[in-house]
């Protein structure tokens, strides 16, 4: 559910409040835009983006940041189904 992952978008922990907004109208607009984007991304269109780093003329794919975010999402899902 969005209430479980939405705070992470703003950099908060799941149990922390979301940042303050100047008005309820702004909150609704921001959340509406986030949800529209969420529903526009179809699974068949999704592909993770990885960075690369060149070291001694050899290219390395950097995946640890993507993996960390993916695991956070899995933990949120598990917490929702268990708790």
GIJOCOR-V954779 format. One line per field, one symbol per residue. ss: DSSP state (H for helix, E for strand, L for the rest). Layout:
ss=???
//
This chain:
ss=LHHHHHHHHLLLLLLLLLLLLLLHHHHHHHHHHHHHHHHHLLHHHLLLLLEEEEELLEEEEELHHHHHHHHHHHHHHHHHHHL
//
